[in-house]
Amino acid sequence: MGVNGSDDARSGTGVPVEIDALASDGRGVGRADGLVWFVEGGMPGDRVIARAIRRRPRFVEAEVESRQRDGPARRKPPCPLQGTCGGCPWMVLDEAAQRAWKRTVVQDAIARIAGVKKPPVADPAASPVGLGYRNKVEFSLGAGPSGRPAAGLRAVGGVAVVDVERCLMQSEPAGRVWTAARAILTDGDTFSAWWERREPLRIVVRSSSV
């Protein structure tokens, strides 16, 4: 379809977009061509060349083709899988910026759904540790980007599974549980039996404390 249709729009020239906000799903938000752009991989303060993936009547879903300028809160992510794995899209922001945007997302949701202007929302409590503070991580067993079997987390912007041996956001005890579960699930006979059926499988690892 044309520019305003909802079909795939991956072909075409990249568009400069200034990212000034974050959506609740982790995508950067900016405006270009009179439309709102939701840009996978864009962070506040970034100036990016965005490539449209899907165009809707009022907004565009896109991904970063290149970054011309980095936002002030950008940092080098501590996880080497960030950018490939879709589990932690905000990990490229420093901890203070992550907390500030979490508060903003909650405020915006209350304002939009409940119609409350500037709802009072407390600042999120800071974790005493920079990593390993999630008490729940949901893993998947499925096809990796190459089509081969993988056990881990969903890839950025897609349904493929990134192979993850250890998630840095898990506590140490929860990480050991996933390592043991992954060893069982990726055993040759177990994996082959599942792979033949191609049934979706999700594995939730939750710890009572971190």
Backbone torsions as a table, in degrees:
resi	resn	phi	psi	omega
1	MET	NA	-179.7	-177.7
2	GLY	-81.2	-166.9	-174.7
3	VAL	-58.1	-39.4	-175.3
4	ASN	-92.2	6.6	176.9
5	GLY	-79.6	-177.5	-178.2
6	SER	-109.4	10.3	-179.2
7	ASP	-78.9	168.9	178.3
8	ASP	-55.6	136.4	-177.9
9	ALA	-130.1	38.3	-174.1
10	ARG	-69.6	-24.0	176.9
11	SER	-79.5	157.3	178.3
12	GLY	121.5	176.9	-175.9
13	THR	-90.9	141.9	177.2
14	GLY	-63.9	151.6	-176.4
15	VAL	-119.7	132.7	176.2
16	PRO	-67.2	131.1	179.6
17	VAL	-137.0	130.5	172.4
18	GLU	-90.8	120.3	-179.8
19	ILE	-86.9	122.3	-177.6
20	ASP	-123.7	1.3	-179.1
21	ALA	-158.7	175.3	177.3
22	LEU	-125.8	139.3	173.1
23	ALA	-84.9	163.7	-177.3
24	SER	-64.8	-21.6	179.4
25	ASP	-88.8	4.9	175.9
26	GLY	97.3	-7.8	-179.8
27	ARG	-79.5	148.7	174.8
28	GLY	-74.7	150.2	-177.9
29	VAL	-121.6	130.7	176.4
30	GLY	-150.2	-175.5	179.3
31	ARG	-131.0	141.4	175.7
32	ALA	-160.4	144.5	178.4
33	ASP	57.3	29.7	178.9
34	GLY	75.7	10.9	-178.7
35	LEU	-124.2	156.7	171.6
36	VAL	-81.4	134.5	178.4
37	TRP	-113.6	126.3	173.0
38	PHE	-101.8	110.7	-168.6
39	VAL	-113.3	113.5	175.8
40	GLU	-64.3	123.7	178.9
41	GLY	94.0	-7.0	178.1
42	GLY	-87.2	140.1	179.0
43	MET	-125.5	154.3	-177.7
44	PRO	-53.5	133.5	-178.3
45	GLY	92.3	-14.6	177.3
46	ASP	-70.7	144.1	164.5
47	ARG	-112.5	118.7	-173.1
48	VAL	-125.2	158.9	164.0
49	ILE	-97.8	112.5	-174.3
50	ALA	-101.9	139.7	177.4
51	ARG	-108.1	120.7	-177.5
52	ALA	-66.6	135.9	174.4
53	ILE	-103.1	-48.4	176.9
54	ARG	-139.0	137.9	178.1
55	ARG	-111.4	130.6	177.0
56	ARG	-114.2	170.5	-179.5
57	PRO	-59.2	-34.2	-175.0
58	ARG	-114.9	-11.6	-178.4
59	PHE	-151.3	167.3	-179.4
60	VAL	-127.1	133.5	171.5
61	GLU	-96.2	130.0	-171.4
62	ALA	-146.1	174.3	174.6
63	GLU	-134.3	159.5	-178.6
64	VAL	-75.5	124.1	173.9
65	GLU	-88.1	-40.1	175.3
66	SER	-160.9	158.0	176.7
67	ARG	-109.4	126.5	177.3
68	GLN	-92.3	-25.9	178.7
69	ARG	-152.2	138.4	177.8
70	ASP	-92.5	142.6	174.4
71	GLY	-67.3	158.0	-174.3
72	PRO	-66.0	-21.6	-177.2
73	ALA	-95.0	1.2	-179.6
74	ARG	-66.8	146.4	176.3
75	ARG	-144.3	170.4	173.4
76	LYS	-77.5	121.4	-176.4
77	PRO	-66.9	142.0	-179.6
78	PRO	-71.9	-16.7	-178.9
79	CYS	-100.2	128.0	-179.6
80	PRO	-68.6	-15.6	-179.5
81	LEU	-88.9	-9.7	-178.9
82	GLN	-60.8	135.2	-176.1
83	GLY	100.5	-25.7	172.8
84	THR	-104.0	-51.0	174.5
85	CYS	-78.1	139.8	-178.2
86	GLY	-94.1	10.8	-174.6
87	GLY	-72.2	-28.3	-173.3
88	CYS	-134.8	68.9	-175.9
89	PRO	-63.4	-25.0	-178.0
90	TRP	-91.7	3.6	-177.3
91	MET	-63.7	-18.0	178.3
92	VAL	-77.5	-5.3	176.3
93	LEU	-99.7	148.8	176.5
94	ASP	-67.6	162.5	-171.3
95	GLU	-59.9	-40.9	-179.0
96	ALA	-63.2	-41.4	179.7
97	ALA	-67.1	-38.3	177.3
98	GLN	-59.6	-45.4	-178.9
99	ARG	-65.4	-41.0	-179.5
100	ALA	-62.8	-41.5	-179.2
101	TRP	-73.7	-31.5	174.1
102	LYS	-60.6	-42.6	178.5
103	ARG	-63.3	-43.2	-180.0
104	THR	-63.1	-41.8	-179.8
105	VAL	-62.4	-41.8	178.5
106	VAL	-65.2	-44.6	177.8
107	GLN	-58.2	-46.6	-178.8
108	ASP	-63.0	-38.7	-179.9
109	ALA	-65.5	-43.5	178.6
110	ILE	-64.1	-43.3	-180.0
111	ALA	-63.1	-40.3	-177.3
112	ARG	-73.6	-43.4	-173.9
113	ILE	-84.5	-41.7	-175.7
114	ALA	-97.1	-10.5	-179.7
115	GLY	72.2	24.2	180.0
116	VAL	-95.3	121.3	-179.8
117	LYS	-79.8	131.3	179.3
118	LYS	47.3	58.7	-179.8
119	PRO	-63.5	140.2	178.6
120	PRO	-73.0	119.8	178.9
121	VAL	-130.4	126.0	-178.9
122	ALA	-69.5	154.5	175.8
123	ASP	-65.8	137.4	176.5
124	PRO	-59.9	142.3	178.6
125	ALA	-70.9	137.2	179.5
126	ALA	-77.6	137.5	175.4
127	SER	-74.5	143.4	177.3
128	PRO	-69.9	-12.3	178.8
129	VAL	-126.0	147.9	-178.6
130	GLY	-79.2	-23.8	-180.0
131	LEU	-133.4	166.3	174.7
132	GLY	72.7	24.3	-176.5
133	TYR	-103.9	-3.1	178.6
134	ARG	-79.0	133.0	178.4
135	ASN	-94.2	-1.2	178.2
136	LYS	-147.2	131.7	173.4
137	VAL	-136.9	132.2	-179.1
138	GLU	-106.8	114.3	-178.7
139	PHE	-97.9	165.8	179.7
140	SER	-134.0	153.5	171.5
141	LEU	-116.7	121.8	-175.5
142	GLY	-174.1	-161.6	-179.2
143	ALA	-83.3	133.4	175.4
144	GLY	-79.3	179.3	-179.6
145	PRO	-56.1	-30.0	-179.5
146	SER	-87.4	-3.5	-177.3
147	GLY	94.4	-8.9	178.8
148	ARG	-82.2	157.6	179.3
149	PRO	-61.1	143.5	179.5
150	ALA	-147.9	151.5	176.7
151	ALA	-126.5	116.8	-177.7
152	GLY	172.0	-128.0	-175.1
153	LEU	-123.3	157.0	-178.4
154	ARG	-64.8	143.0	179.0
155	ALA	-74.6	160.4	177.1
156	VAL	-59.8	128.0	172.6
157	GLY	65.1	22.2	-179.0
158	GLY	-159.1	-171.4	-178.4
159	VAL	-107.0	-4.9	177.8
160	ALA	-64.7	156.0	-179.0
161	VAL	-106.7	127.5	175.4
162	VAL	-87.7	127.5	-179.7
163	ASP	-66.7	121.2	-177.2
164	VAL	-126.9	112.5	177.6
165	GLU	-79.6	-35.1	-178.3
166	ARG	-150.5	123.3	177.2
167	CYS	-91.2	122.9	-177.1
168	LEU	-69.3	-14.7	179.7
169	MET	-83.8	-9.7	177.8
170	GLN	-84.3	152.2	171.0
171	SER	-68.5	163.7	-178.5
172	GLU	-60.0	-46.5	177.8
173	PRO	-61.4	-42.4	179.2
174	ALA	-65.4	-35.6	177.7
175	GLY	-63.0	-38.2	177.8
176	ARG	-66.1	-37.1	177.1
177	VAL	-62.2	-46.0	179.7
178	TRP	-64.3	-40.1	178.9
179	THR	-59.7	-43.0	179.4
180	ALA	-68.1	-44.2	-180.0
181	ALA	-63.6	-41.0	-179.2
182	ARG	-64.2	-38.4	179.0
183	ALA	-61.9	-38.9	178.3
184	ILE	-69.4	-46.1	-175.6
185	LEU	-67.5	-30.6	-177.9
186	THR	-95.6	5.5	172.6
187	ASP	-58.1	142.0	-172.4
188	GLY	-51.6	-50.1	-177.4
189	ASP	-68.1	-43.7	180.0
190	THR	-62.4	-46.8	-178.4
191	PHE	-64.7	-41.9	-178.7
192	SER	-63.0	-41.9	-179.7
193	ALA	-64.0	-41.6	178.5
194	TRP	-69.2	-41.9	-174.5
195	TRP	-63.4	-32.6	178.9
196	GLU	-67.8	-34.4	-179.8
197	ARG	-82.9	-27.3	-178.0
198	ARG	57.0	36.0	176.6
199	GLU	-85.0	134.9	178.7
200	PRO	-63.8	139.7	-179.2
201	LEU	-136.0	127.2	176.9
202	ARG	-118.6	141.7	-179.6
203	ILE	-125.3	116.3	-179.9
204	VAL	-101.3	124.8	176.1
205	VAL	-113.0	117.3	-178.8
206	ARG	-124.9	135.8	176.4
207	SER	-112.1	145.0	-176.7
208	SER	-73.3	-21.1	178.9
209	SER	-153.9	160.4	177.8
210	VAL	-128.9	NA	NA
